Amino acid sequence: MPTTDQYEGLLAETVSITGHGGDEIHAYFAKPLTEDPRAAVVLFHHFPGWDEWYKEQTRRFAYHGYLAICPDLYCRLGHGEVDDVAALARAQGGPPDDQVVGDAEGAGAFLRAHGGSNGKVGLWGTCSGGRHAFLVACRSDGFDAAADLWGGGVVAAPDEATASRPVAPVEFTADLSCPLLGLFGNDDQSPTPEQVDRHDEELRRNGKDYEFHRYDGAGHGFFYYDRPAAYRAEQAVDGWEKVWDFFGRKLGGK
């Protein structure tokens, strides 16, 4: 965190990055306007899309000293109001897992090529973005830490497989390539507490470096202060402290 006597400044802007298959996609990029080498984080937006809340969190990571980027995972579907594009993405079953992995690797390459990078890049996402963070951490070895916040669909039955999501990410647990943080509400139904138990068991069985924190009185989306029915202030404040501590230890963030 900044001290009261130091310069503060952020740059936040839309950029183009090379994603899966060489496609050019949009991303929201934020960074501190100082010269110190910085750790970096790729943010995966939730099913509601590349929205205001996610762009605000990208700036929040920058305020906390990180290079931060949030790729538009729905960019290939066309452009318009966020809700309309998100509805189109939902109708198509969400972005294909292979495409998400490729877009994440492109975002990571963009961050590492930045002159202010210390070379370490983490992954962070909520809801479907939490699933994506875990998926990418398992299917790519190019990242140094991952945070899955209530990622629904990490654990799924075989009959829930789709063309976009052919394999439940939990099946890739043996390939997890970096430390993992998980934050979950015990009142959530996606993932349910039983699904979190299964995720926990697979990580333990495979000897992975991870930590899970589970909150009573919290359901799905308990960080979302723009959704009063979901938001839980006490649990969210504690959860953010867990995020900053985890990335600080694993990425060398400030």
RODO-2510 file (C-alpha; in nm, 4 decimals, decimal comma):
residues 254
     n   res          X          Y          Z
     1     m     0,0000     0,0000     0,0000
     2     p     0,1232     0,3543    -0,0690
     3     t     0,2460     0,5775     0,2109
     4     t     0,1079     0,9297     0,2427
     5     d     0,4296     1,0941     0,1212
     6     q     0,4788     0,9035    -0,2038
     7     y     0,3683     0,9680    -0,5575
     8     e     0,0597     0,7785    -0,6699
     9     g    -0,0539     0,7330    -1,0259
    10     l    -0,2246     0,4665    -1,2336
    11     l    -0,2697     0,4091    -1,6037
    12     a    -0,5760     0,2090    -1,7071
    13     e    -0,6654     0,1516    -2,0700
    14     t    -0,8054    -0,0871    -2,3280
    15     v    -0,5309    -0,2688    -2,5193
    16     s    -0,5149    -0,5417    -2,7821
    17     i    -0,3356    -0,8671    -2,7097
    18     t    -0,2720    -1,1821    -2,9099
    19     g    -0,4984    -1,4556    -2,7784
    20     h    -0,5764    -1,8141    -2,8674
    21     g    -0,5042    -1,9083    -3,2282
    22     g    -0,3340    -1,5765    -3,2950
    23     d    -0,6608    -1,3828    -3,2590
    24     e    -0,6373    -1,0193    -3,1579
    25     i    -0,8672    -0,9570    -2,8606
    26     h    -0,9335    -0,6667    -2,6285
    27     a    -0,8121    -0,6526    -2,2711
    28     y    -0,8304    -0,3985    -1,9901
    29     f    -0,4822    -0,3207    -1,8575
    30     a    -0,3899    -0,1216    -1,5468
    31     k    -0,0517    -0,0448    -1,3952
    32     p     0,1104     0,1831    -1,1379
    33     l     0,2984     0,4790    -1,2876
    34     t     0,6244     0,4013    -1,1109
    35     e     0,9368     0,2274    -1,2333
    36     d     0,9750    -0,0510    -0,9747
    37     p     0,9602    -0,4075    -1,1102
    38     r     0,6107    -0,5433    -1,0459
    39     a     0,4445    -0,8782    -1,0160
    40     a     0,1487    -0,9212    -1,2478
    41     v    -0,1980    -1,0787    -1,2436
    42     v    -0,4376    -1,1973    -1,5150
    43     l    -0,8023    -1,1518    -1,4108
    44     f    -1,0748    -1,3756    -1,5571
    45     h    -1,4122    -1,2052    -1,5674
    46     h    -1,7275    -1,3828    -1,4543
    47     f    -2,0201    -1,5046    -1,6661
    48     p    -2,1900    -1,1597    -1,6555
    49     g    -1,9030    -1,0475    -1,8757
    50     w    -1,6242    -0,7964    -1,9142
    51     d    -1,8064    -0,5489    -1,6959
    52     e    -1,7549    -0,2465    -1,4760
    53     w    -1,6944    -0,4549    -1,1625
    54     y    -1,4100    -0,6443    -1,3255
    55     k    -1,2473    -0,3333    -1,4654
    56     e    -1,2651    -0,1798    -1,1194
    57     q    -1,0923    -0,4863    -0,9714
    58     t    -0,8225    -0,4594    -1,2385
    59     r    -0,7534    -0,1054    -1,1204
    60     r    -0,7625    -0,2277    -0,7620
    61     f    -0,4836    -0,4737    -0,8316
    62     a    -0,2833    -0,1921    -0,9903
    63     y    -0,3380     0,0240    -0,6812
    64     h    -0,1961    -0,2609    -0,4754
    65     g     0,1181    -0,2573    -0,6869
    66     y     0,0522    -0,5128    -0,9608
    67     l     0,0482    -0,5020    -1,3369
    68     a    -0,3057    -0,6262    -1,4024
    69     i    -0,4900    -0,7322    -1,7146
    70     c    -0,8432    -0,8597    -1,7749
    71     p    -0,8936    -1,0053    -2,1245
    72     d    -1,2377    -0,9895    -2,2841
    73     l    -1,3127    -1,3610    -2,3154
    74     y    -1,6249    -1,2792    -2,5191
    75     c    -1,4471    -1,0496    -2,7654
    76     r    -1,4906    -1,2806    -3,0641
    77     l    -1,8707    -1,2681    -3,0318
    78     g    -1,8912    -0,9033    -3,1363
    79     h    -1,9514    -0,5862    -2,9391
    80     g    -2,2384    -0,4030    -2,7761
    81     e    -2,3840    -0,3556    -2,4290
    82     v    -2,2119    -0,5833    -2,1762
    83     d    -2,5361    -0,7594    -2,0793
    84     d    -2,6230    -0,8323    -2,4410
    85     v    -2,2825    -0,9800    -2,5203
    86     a    -2,2918    -1,1857    -2,1993
    87     a    -2,6361    -1,3224    -2,2913
    88     l    -2,4984    -1,4311    -2,6277
    89     a    -2,2025    -1,5991    -2,4556
    90     r    -2,4335    -1,7837    -2,2146
    91     a    -2,6499    -1,9024    -2,5031
    92     q    -2,3405    -2,0533    -2,6636
    93     g    -2,2261    -2,2246    -2,3434
    94     g    -1,9465    -1,9818    -2,2621
    95     p    -1,6035    -1,9551    -2,4224
    96     p    -1,4373    -2,2895    -2,5061
    97     d    -1,1841    -2,4042    -2,2484
    98     d    -0,9053    -2,4338    -2,5063
    99     q    -0,9700    -2,0752    -2,6117
   100     v    -0,9583    -1,9502    -2,2512
   101     v    -0,6233    -2,1202    -2,1962
   102     g    -0,4831    -1,9622    -2,5114
   103     d    -0,6151    -1,6180    -2,4202
   104     a    -0,4632    -1,6499    -2,0724
   105     e    -0,1263    -1,7437    -2,2145
   106     g    -0,1442    -1,4426    -2,4461
   107     a    -0,2279    -1,2150    -2,1520
   108     g     0,0608    -1,3617    -1,9527
   109     a     0,3013    -1,3026    -2,2420
   110     f     0,1815    -0,9407    -2,2674
   111     l     0,2498    -0,8862    -1,8974
   112     r     0,5944    -1,0478    -1,8994
   113     a     0,6971    -0,8407    -2,2001
   114     h     0,6100    -0,5218    -2,0143
   115     g     0,9132    -0,3282    -1,9004
   116     g     0,7861    -0,3062    -1,5421
   117     s     0,7437    -0,6813    -1,4900
   118     n     0,9381    -0,8827    -1,2322
   119     g     0,8648    -1,1932    -1,4410
   120     k     0,6012    -1,3470    -1,2131
   121     v     0,2363    -1,3702    -1,3174
   122     g    -0,0640    -1,4902    -1,1176
   123     l    -0,4206    -1,5834    -1,2097
   124     w    -0,7365    -1,4574    -1,0347
   125     g    -1,1048    -1,5037    -1,1047
   126     t    -1,4501    -1,5299    -0,9508
   127     c    -1,7437    -1,7529    -1,0456
   128     s    -1,6729    -1,8910    -1,3964
   129     g    -1,3524    -1,6874    -1,3789
   130     g    -1,2460    -1,8869    -1,0724
   131     r    -1,3004    -2,2043    -1,2729
   132     h    -1,0919    -2,0560    -1,5530
   133     a    -0,8111    -1,9598    -1,3145
   134     f    -0,7864    -2,3170    -1,1884
   135     l    -0,8199    -2,4640    -1,5380
   136     v    -0,5376    -2,2493    -1,6767
   137     a    -0,3164    -2,3232    -1,3759
   138     c    -0,3552    -2,6930    -1,4575
   139     r    -0,3236    -2,6767    -1,8350
   140     s    -0,0417    -2,4234    -1,8614
   141     d     0,2906    -2,4125    -1,6799
   142     g     0,3421    -2,0425    -1,7454
   143     f     0,2012    -1,9034    -1,4204
   144     d     0,3290    -1,8665    -1,0657
   145     a     0,0129    -1,8609    -0,8492
   146     a    -0,3637    -1,8906    -0,8947
   147     a    -0,6688    -1,7793    -0,6965
   148     d    -1,0040    -1,9508    -0,7497
   149     l    -1,2879    -1,7573    -0,5867
   150     w    -1,6030    -1,9744    -0,5732
   151     g    -1,5348    -2,1257    -0,9142
   152     g    -1,8506    -2,3095    -1,0153
   153     g    -1,8004    -2,6100    -1,2411
   154     v    -1,4505    -2,7051    -1,1272
   155     v    -1,6159    -3,0239    -1,0048
   156     a    -1,8841    -3,1527    -1,2423
   157     a    -2,0471    -3,4821    -1,3319
   158     p    -1,9611    -3,6413    -1,6679
   159     d    -2,3136    -3,5798    -1,7984
   160     e    -2,2610    -3,2043    -1,7481
   161     a    -1,9845    -3,1940    -2,0099
   162     t    -2,0414    -2,9683    -2,3118
   163     a    -1,8550    -2,8925    -2,6322
   164     s    -1,7077    -2,5813    -2,4683
   165     r    -1,6354    -2,7577    -2,1385
   166     p    -1,5564    -3,1185    -2,2266
   167     v    -1,3645    -3,2071    -1,9083
   168     a    -1,4232    -3,0904    -1,5510
   169     p    -1,1115    -2,9014    -1,4369
   170     v    -1,0831    -3,1141    -1,1226
   171     e    -0,9764    -3,3990    -1,3525
   172     f    -0,6590    -3,2012    -1,4311
   173     t    -0,5604    -3,1588    -1,0650
   174     a    -0,2468    -3,3722    -1,1002
   175     d    -0,1179    -3,1165    -1,3523
   176     l    -0,1652    -2,8092    -1,1315
   177     s     0,1584    -2,6188    -1,1893
   178     c     0,1524    -2,3463    -0,9222
   179     p     0,0266    -2,2689    -0,5697
   180     l    -0,3506    -2,2262    -0,5381
   181     l    -0,5737    -2,0118    -0,3158
   182     g    -0,9429    -2,0985    -0,2893
   183     l    -1,2160    -1,8841    -0,1282
   184     f    -1,5669    -2,0273    -0,0916
   185     g    -1,8981    -1,9498     0,0759
   186     n    -2,0565    -2,2342     0,2690
   187     d    -2,4038    -2,1279     0,1514
   188     d    -2,3064    -2,1446    -0,2164
   189     q    -2,4755    -2,3864    -0,4559
   190     s    -2,2182    -2,3520    -0,7355
   191     p    -1,9868    -2,4836    -0,6045
   192     t    -2,1656    -2,6630    -0,3247
   193     p    -1,9755    -2,7419    -0,0033
   194     e    -1,9630    -3,1048    -0,1181
   195     q    -1,7997    -3,0022    -0,4458
   196     v    -1,5442    -2,7954    -0,2571
   197     d    -1,4757    -3,1025    -0,0418
   198     r    -1,4076    -3,3054    -0,3566
   199     h    -1,1777    -3,0349    -0,4925
   200     d    -0,9943    -3,0239    -0,1591
   201     e    -0,9559    -3,4026    -0,1533
   202     e    -0,8073    -3,4139    -0,5033
   203     l    -0,5564    -3,1402    -0,4246
   204     r    -0,4505    -3,3163    -0,1054
   205     r    -0,4287    -3,6545    -0,2744
   206     n    -0,2006    -3,5099    -0,5413
   207     g     0,0220    -3,3320    -0,2894
   208     k    -0,0434    -2,9821    -0,4218
   209     d     0,0529    -2,6507    -0,2596
   210     y    -0,2832    -2,4942    -0,1802
   211     e    -0,4928    -2,3247     0,0856
   212     f    -0,8723    -2,3117     0,1052
   213     h    -1,0754    -2,0691     0,3168
   214     r    -1,4467    -2,1290     0,3628
   215     y    -1,6931    -1,8748     0,5006
   216     d    -2,0105    -1,9362     0,6975
   217     g    -2,2970    -1,7009     0,6144
   218     a    -2,1691    -1,6391     0,2613
   219     g    -2,3050    -1,7653    -0,0672
   220     h    -2,2174    -1,7139    -0,4310
   221     g    -2,0586    -1,3791    -0,5163
   222     f    -2,0000    -1,2557    -0,1629
   223     f    -1,7399    -1,0005    -0,2889
   224     y    -1,9970    -0,8315    -0,5168
   225     y    -2,0818    -0,5088    -0,3364
   226     d    -2,2905    -0,4046    -0,6387
   227     r    -2,5281    -0,6941    -0,5591
   228     p    -2,6639    -0,6308    -0,2080
   229     a    -2,8318    -0,9702    -0,1806
   230     a    -2,4996    -1,1471    -0,2368
   231     y    -2,2514    -0,9139    -0,0667
   232     r    -2,1141    -1,0064     0,2748
   233     a    -1,8897    -0,7264     0,4000
   234     e    -1,7098    -0,9076     0,6822
   235     q    -1,6309    -1,2153     0,4731
   236     a    -1,5307    -1,0070     0,1704
   237     v    -1,2881    -0,7921     0,3699
   238     d    -1,1250    -1,1024     0,5143
   239     g    -1,1180    -1,2634     0,1690
   240     w    -0,9372    -0,9671     0,0149
   241     e    -0,6797    -0,9826     0,2935
   242     k    -0,6238    -1,3486     0,2033
   243     v    -0,5770    -1,2529    -0,1635
   244     w    -0,3186    -0,9826    -0,0932
   245     d    -0,1299    -1,2040     0,1503
   246     f    -0,1249    -1,5002    -0,0900
   247     f    -0,0046    -1,3068    -0,3939
   248     g     0,2439    -1,1124    -0,1829
   249     r     0,4039    -1,4400    -0,0703
   250     k     0,3869    -1,6221    -0,4017
   251     l     0,4561    -1,3438    -0,6517
   252     g     0,6641    -1,0980    -0,4551
   253     g     0,3881    -0,8378    -0,4784
   254     k     0,3920    -0,5293    -0,2619
***
